[in-house]
Amino acid sequence: MAGTVVDATAEEAGNRGFRILAGYIFGGNKGASRSEMTAPVAQIPVRIAMTARVAQSAAAGGYVIQFVIPREWTQKTLDNPQEVSNMNQNHTVNRRIVLNSRPVGAPTAGNFRLEACNVPVPAPGQVLTRTLYLSLDPYMRGRMSDAPSYTAPLALGEVMVGGTVGIVAASQHPDYQAGDLVLGYGGWQDYALAKGADLTRLDTRMRQPSLALGVLGMPGFTAYMGLLDIGQPKAGETVVVAAASGAVGSVVGQLARLKGCRVVGVAGGVDKCRFVVEELGFDACIDRRSAHLREQLAAACPKGIDVYFENVGGAVFDAVLPLLNVSARVPVCGLIAHYNDTGLPPGPDRLGLLTRTLLTRRIRMQGFIIFDDYGTRYGEFFSQMSTWLKVGKIKFREDIVDGLENAPQAFIGLLEGRNFGKLIIRVGSD
């Protein structure tokens, strides 16, 4: 059992106690103060749980809250929580985060559940990978919903999806050997089974393997094909990029600069805008939080907008729409401002304005799903982007969070714009 005294009402004590104990167990015991810990007295086979309190009683100063903790977390490891951290993955236990419930509006911690099960064994033709890095991306919010979309929703209890970089732990496939570095789609877990065809071998000498999830992975590929194939920027044109400091937008803007365009970014906050201009080389950047967004964007685009790379929607698109030039191109890869909507956005119906603008200015607005629409061209992208990256023509920033257990809160923050660069969870060490 693990216990702590919580100064709260009886109604609040359970939830607060759980958060305290979970933080302690997952590496938060860094000060002199310790919660009272005793030897564990229960283990649930296959799945371990800290979801339901097993004791709650009044005590001086509050309530005593106790939870079942896994057997592998002994008193020794509780005193040294880093011994069971994500950087020391268990060879027999597979931690995984599953969809616990469907969000209504913005996701909460309760929509996710941390489980543990036995590490799977690969069958003939399969490969077992141990996750090193997990990519967190806005599209995952759509997979949590059961609304119709371009792919099937996650089922309740299913492992959260996501691209991963991992090491082959065991292989029953002739093309892969233990120790190979691979790009896959293992999701939010320590270990995953995959077919050989679903993996891409990476160079084990890569100095920064996580880049395969960012500038050399799905975000970079999205930026490359969306801008160059749909946007088709020409020298001297004005390109506007939403979420300009993010994984996709940062690459879009730099590619547009390589094509000789004037590039204006929109990002959330002064620090992000400064980074976009000073580090990435954009010509200007507008803070999306500004009360004068429309006016500032218009001033930064005196000749109008020829290409708008859309991955946000909301107020940014409202500011962009009247500035679009005749024959403007609008690649659409995401609408993060609307992912948590539970109904239509407030305000007047803008459909008439949008369709009239599309018609009268002959605008090309096209949505795309990167691997569905351009999967056969990944090799082309990887070769070109690798070259640009190597010679310093493309810069890329990562926001790395340690610990699989921190993925839910990091993801919630991503949808609120709290990340700065490509959001990566470091799950294990090589």
N, C-alpha and C positions, 0 to 999 in steps of 0.2 A: 504494500500500500504506500501511497505517497500522500502526505497531508500538509496543510498550511492553515493558519488562522487568518480569516478574512474579516476586516472591519466593514461590515455592510449589513443591509437588511437580509432577512432570511430569503427573500425573493431574489435578491441580487447576488447572494453569496456563492451560489453554485456556479454561475457563469464567470464571475470574477476569479473564484478559486481555480477553476479550470485553466483560465488564461495564465495565471501566475505559475501553476505547476507545469503547464506545457512549456512556457518560456524557460523555466528552470531546467527541465529535462532536456530540451533541445538546445542547450548551449548557453543559457542565460546566467548560469551560476558563476559570475566573474568577480563578485565582491566578497566581502567578509561575511555578509549576511547570508544565511542559508535557511530554506524551508526545511521543516522536520521531515526526514525521510527514513522509512523503515524497510525491511526486506519485503519484497513483493510476495503476496500470498495467493495470487491467482493469475492464470494465463488462459486466454481464449484460444483454442486451436485454430490454426490457419490465419485468422484475423486477430490482431491485437487491438485493444480499444482503450481509449480514455474519453469516452463519450458520455458516460453516465456515472454520476457520483454514486458511491456505494455507502457513504456515511455522511451525515450532516448533523452536527449537534452544537448546542450553544456552548460557548467558552468565553472566558474573560477576554474582553476586547473584540469579540466578534463571534464567528462560527468556525468550527473545524470542518474542513472540506477534504474528503479523501477520494481517490480514484484508483482503479486498477491500472497498473503499469506493466509493460512487458517483462518477462523473465530475464531476457538478456541484459536489461538495465539493472545491474546489481548495485549494491551499495558502493562498490568501488567506482563504477562508471558514473553513478549519480554524483559522487564527489569530484569526478573529473569528466564533465559532460562531453568534452571534445572527443573522448574515446569512442563515443557512439554517434558522432556527428557525421554529416554527409561526406566528409573527407575520409572517412574510414568505413566504407560500405561493407556490410556483412556479407560473407560468401554464401550463406544459407538462407538469409531473410531478404525478401524483396519488398521494400517500402513502395507504396504507390498511392497517388492521390486520385480519387474517383469523384464523379459527379454525384453528389449526395441529394440534391434537389435542384429544380429549375429556378433561376432567378426571376424575380418580378421587379423590373427596373434594374438598378445597378446590382451586380453580384455582391454577396456578403460571404464572410467566412463559413457560415452555415451551409452554403451551397456545395462545399467541398468536404471530403472525408479522407483522412489519412488511414490507410490500412497496411497490414503486413501479411505476407504469405510466403510460401516456400519459393525459392528461386526455381523457375521452370527449367526443364531439360529439353534440349533441342531434339526434334525427330529428324529422320532422314530428309535432307534438303533444307533444313532450317539452320539458323545461326542465332546464338545467344549473345546479346551485346550488353555490356555494362555502361551505363550512361555517365558521361563526363560533363556534358553541357546540354541544357534544355533551352530551347527558344520559346519565349512568350510573345504572342502576337495578337492583335485585336480581333482577328477572325475567329478566335476561340470563343468569344462571347456568343457568336451566332450558333456555334455547335452546341452550346449549352441550352439553347432554345429548341422547342419542338415545332416552331413555325416552319413552313415550307421554304426550302433554300436550294442552293445548287448541289448540296450533298446531304446525306442523311444525318439527322441530329444524333448526338450522343445519347445512349440509353442510360437511365439511372443505374448507378453502380459500375458504369464503364470507366476505364482509365481515361483521364483527360488527355486529349490529343496534343501533339507537338513535335516539331522537328528536333532531332538529337544528334549530337556527336558522341560516339562511344567507342569502346574497345571491344573486340571480339573476345568473349570469355570462353566460349566453346563453340565448335562448329561441326555440323554434319553436312556441310556443303563443300564441294571440291574447290570452289573458287576463293574460299575464305579460311584463314588459319587464326588460331588464338594469337592475340597481340595485334592484329590488324586494326588500324584506325578507320572508322567508317562513319558516313553520314546516313542517317536513317530517320524513322518516324516513330520512335519508341514511346513517346508520350511522357507523362509525368510519373516516372517510376525509375527505380534503380536498375532493373534488368528488363529486357524485352526480347521476345522471339521475333524473327523476321525471316522471310524468304530471301534467298540470295538476290533475286531480281529487284527487291525493294531497297537494297543497300548500294551505296556508292563508296568505293574505297578511296581513302584520303592518304596523302603522303604522311607517313609517320614522322617525318622531319619538320612538319609544319610548326612554326614557332608559335602560332596563335590559332589552334584548331577551331576555336569558337567562331572565327570569321566565316567558316563554312555555313553558319547559321544566319549570317548577316550580309555583308557586302558581297560575299561569294555564294550566298544561298538565296533563299526565297525572296527576302526584301530587295537585295541587289538585282536579282533577276526581274522582279516586278518593276523596279525603276528603269532598268535597261530597256525592256521590251515596251513598256507602257509609253515611255517618252519617245524612243526612237522609232517604233513601229506605228503607234497611234498618234502621238504628238507631232512627229516629224518636224522638229524645230529647224529653222533656217537662220543663218547668220544675220544678226541685226534685229531679230524678233525679240519680243518681250515674253518671258516665261515666268509664270507665278506658280509657286509650290507651297501647298499647305503642309502643316506639320514638318517644317523645313529642317528641324534639328533631329528628326526621327530617323529610323532605319531606312525607310524608303525615300522620304523627302530629301534627306541630306545627299543621297546619291543622285537623285533626279537633278537637283540644282547644279551639282558639279559636272554632270554630263552635259547639261545645257550650256554651261560656261565653255566646255570643250568644243561645243558646236558654234561658239561665237555669239551667243545670245546675251541679252540683258536679263538678269535673273533676280527676281524679288521673292523672298521667302516670307511666310507667315508662321510664327512660332509663339509659344506660350511663355512670355516672361523676358525681362531685360537680358538675363544671362544667356538664355538660349539664342536670342537675337544677336547678341554680341559674338557668340561662337559662330553662328551662321555666316556673319559678315567677315569677321577677322580671321577665322580658321578655315572656313570652307570657301571663301572667296565670292560669296553672293554680292550683288551690287547694293542691295538694301534688304532690310527685314522689318516687318511690322509685327508688333505685339498684338496677338489676337484678343487679348484682354482689354485693350485700349477702348475707351469710350468713343474714340474718334477713328475707329478702324476703317470705315468707309472713306473718310477724307484722306487719311494717311496713305491708304492703298492707291487711291486715285492720284495723289501727288507723286508717288513712287513710280507710277505707270503713265507718264504723260502722253504716250502714244498708244494707250490701250493695251489689251492683253491678247496675245496671239495663241499661246498655249497655257492652259491651266491644268495642272496635275492635281486631281481631286482624290483625297483620301480622308477628308474630314466632314464636309457638308456644313450644315448649320449656318451660323452667322458669317463664316468665312465665304461660303458660296454666295450668300446674299450680297456681300460686298463686291465679289468678283463679277457677278452676272451683268450688271450694267456696263462694265468696262470691256467686255469681250468684243473683239474686232470682227469684221466680216471674215468668214472662212476660218475662224478660230477653231482649235482642236482641244477637246477636253477628255483625256483618258481618266476613267473612274475605276479605282481599285479598292476603295473603301469609303465608309461614311461613319467614322468613329463617333461623331457628335450625336448620332442617332441610335447607336447600338443598345442603349439602355432605355429607349423610349417605350412607353406602354400604350401610347396612342399617337395620333397625329400631332405635330408640333403646333404650338399656339400661334395666333396671328391670322392674317388674311390668307386665303387660298392663293398660293403662288404658281399653281400649275399653268394658268393662262399666261402669265408673264413669262414663264420658262419656255413654253412651247412657241409663243410668239417670237421670242428672242432667237430661239433655235431656227425658226423659219426665216425671219426677215434678214438675219445675219448669216444664214447658211452655215451654221455651226455644226461640227461633227462631235458628238458626245457619245463615247463608247465605253461600256463596262467590259471588264475582262477578268478571268480567273487564270492566274499565271500558268500553272502546270497543265490545266485543261486546254488552254488555247495555244501555249507556246512550248510545251514540254519537249518537243523534238529539237528545239533550238538551244537547250541548256548548254550543250558543249560549246557552241559558238560564244554564248555569253561568258562562260567560265574562262575560256581562253583569253578573250579580250579584256575582261575585268581584272583578271590576274595580272596581266601585263601592265595595265594602268595603275593598279595598286602597287606593284613592285617598283615602278619608276616614280611613284609619288604624285601621280596626276589625280588620284582619288584618295581622300582621307576618310576615315571611318571611326566613329566613337561608339564604345560599348558601355552599357550600364550593367555591371555584373553583380548579382546578389548571390551570396553563399547559402546553400542549404535547400534541399527539396521541400522541407517543411515550410519554407518562406515563400513558395511559389504562389499560393492563393493571395496573400496580401500584396505581393509584387504585381500580380495580375490586376487586382483591383486598382492599384495605383496607376498602372499603365492606362486603364480606361479613363482615368482622371487627369492624365497628362503629367504624372509626377516623375516619370522616368526621364533621363537625359541621355539619349542615344539608344542603340539597340539593346533591348532588355534580354538578358541572359541569366539563367540560373546555373550556377556551378554546383553540380550534383555530386561529383566524385573527382578524385585525383588519379592521374595515370601512374 
